[in-house]
Amino acid sequence: MFEARVRFNTIVTTGAINLGLVDAGTYTASPWTLSGTTLADHANVADGVAFLYDTDATTVTIRLVSTKAGTVGTLAAGTMVDTGIAPTVDVFHLYTIRCDTSGNANFYIDDIYRGSIPAAFTTTTALEPFVGVGNRDNSTNEAIAIDYILTSGKRLA
């Protein structure tokens, strides 16, 4: 389970925000970005699930995204979901991802169910929390405030 209470300090105008769980690794870029309706994995994520907000999307709303065993999710396959929700400035929202032992991920914003991705990740892969804010043009500061991040789940040996 991943839960983060986050406030967008500004509406990101040239970048991407990722909130979720990814396989262990060092990421120098946002794990996922969106160009039009195509999800891209720029950090070679093997497995993970997240909320994604990206200004390069056709419709600039929060997406539910996943990568399983190196395969990046798509709208057509049901492994990426458009919530239809745009973030609001200066308001804290609660972003929650609940994962089960089959690798399914259920997503909630402010405790309201927003969608699920079946078989979203490999269950034998350890996932860790990730929050990333990426700025593409370096001309403006893109910022979020984090009140807290909570994770829980079964430890893999």
C-alpha positions in Angstrom: 0.0 0.0 0.0 1.2 3.5 -0.9 -0.5 6.6 0.5 0.7 10.2 0.2 -1.0 13.5 1.2 0.2 15.9 -1.4 -0.5 19.5 -2.4 0.4 21.0 -5.8 2.0 24.4 -5.0 1.7 25.4 -8.6 0.1 23.7 -11.5 2.9 22.1 -13.4 3.2 23.6 -16.8 6.2 21.8 -18.3 6.8 18.6 -16.6 5.5 15.4 -14.9 4.7 14.3 -11.4 4.9 10.6 -10.3 3.5 9.3 -7.0 3.6 5.6 -6.4 5.7 2.4 -6.0 8.6 1.2 -8.2 11.1 -1.5 -8.2 14.4 -0.7 -6.4 16.6 1.5 -8.4 18.1 4.9 -8.8 16.1 7.2 -11.0 17.5 10.4 -12.6 14.2 11.1 -14.4 10.5 10.7 -13.8 9.8 6.9 -14.1 6.8 7.6 -16.4 5.9 10.4 -18.8 3.0 10.8 -21.2 3.2 12.2 -24.7 -0.3 12.6 -26.1 -1.9 9.3 -25.0 1.4 7.2 -25.1 2.9 6.2 -21.8 6.7 6.1 -21.8 9.1 4.6 -19.2 12.2 6.8 -19.2 13.9 5.2 -16.2 13.8 1.5 -17.2 11.3 0.6 -14.5 10.8 -3.2 -14.5 7.7 -3.1 -12.2 5.7 -0.4 -10.6 2.4 1.5 -10.2 1.7 5.2 -9.8 -0.4 8.3 -10.2 1.0 10.4 -13.1 0.3 14.0 -14.0 2.0 15.1 -17.2 1.5 18.3 -19.1 2.4 16.6 -22.4 -0.7 14.5 -22.3 -3.5 15.1 -24.8 -5.8 15.8 -21.8 -3.9 17.1 -18.8 -5.4 15.0 -16.1 -4.1 12.5 -13.5 -3.5 9.0 -14.9 -3.1 5.7 -13.2 -0.1 3.9 -14.7 1.8 0.6 -14.5 4.7 -1.3 -15.8 4.9 -5.1 -15.4 8.0 -7.1 -16.2 9.3 -4.2 -18.3 6.0 -3.8 -20.3 4.7 -0.3 -20.1 0.9 0.1 -19.7 -1.5 1.3 -22.4 -5.0 2.7 -22.4 -6.1 -0.1 -24.9 -4.8 -2.9 -22.6 -6.4 -1.3 -19.5 -3.0 -0.9 -17.9 -3.3 2.9 -17.9 -6.4 4.7 -16.8 -7.4 8.4 -17.2 -9.2 9.6 -14.0 -10.5 12.7 -15.8 -9.4 14.7 -12.7 -7.1 17.7 -13.0 -5.1 18.7 -9.9 -6.0 21.7 -7.9 -3.5 24.3 -6.5 -3.0 24.8 -2.8 -5.3 21.9 -1.7 -4.0 18.8 -0.1 -5.3 15.5 -1.6 -4.8 12.0 -0.5 -3.4 9.6 -3.2 -3.7 5.9 -2.3 -2.7 2.7 -4.1 -3.8 -0.6 -2.6 -2.1 -3.7 -4.1 -3.1 -7.3 -3.6 -1.2 -10.6 -3.7 -2.2 -11.1 -7.3 -0.5 -7.9 -8.4 -3.7 -5.9 -8.9 -3.6 -2.2 -8.0 -6.6 -0.2 -6.9 -6.3 3.6 -6.9 -8.1 6.2 -4.7 -8.0 10.0 -4.5 -9.3 11.4 -1.3 -10.6 7.9 -0.4 -12.8 7.8 -3.6 -12.1 4.8 -5.9 -10.7 6.1 -9.2 -9.9 2.9 -11.0 -7.8 -0.3 -11.0 -5.2 -2.0 -13.1 -5.3 -5.8 -13.1 -2.0 -7.7 -12.9 -0.2 -4.4 -12.8 3.2 -5.6 -11.5 5.1 -8.7 -10.7 4.3 -9.8 -7.2 7.8 -11.3 -6.5 9.4 -7.9 -7.2 10.0 -5.6 -4.2 8.5 -2.2 -4.7 9.5 1.0 -2.9 7.8 4.4 -2.6 8.7 7.0 -5.2 7.7 10.7 -5.5 9.1 12.6 -8.5 8.7 16.0 -9.9 10.3 16.6 -13.3 10.7 19.9 -15.0 11.3 19.9 -18.8 12.3 23.5 -19.5 14.0 24.6 -16.3 12.4 28.1 -16.5 9.9 27.6 -13.7 10.0 25.8 -10.4 7.5 22.9 -10.3 6.8 22.1 -6.7 4.6 19.9 -4.5 4.3 19.8 -0.7 4.2 16.4 1.0 2.4 16.2 4.3 3.2 12.5 4.7 4.0 9.3 2.9 2.8 5.9 4.3 3.7 2.5 2.9 2.9 -1.0 4.2 3.0 -4.5 2.8 4.6 -7.9 3.0 8.4 -7.8 2.9 10.1 -9.9 0.3 13.2 -11.7 1.4 
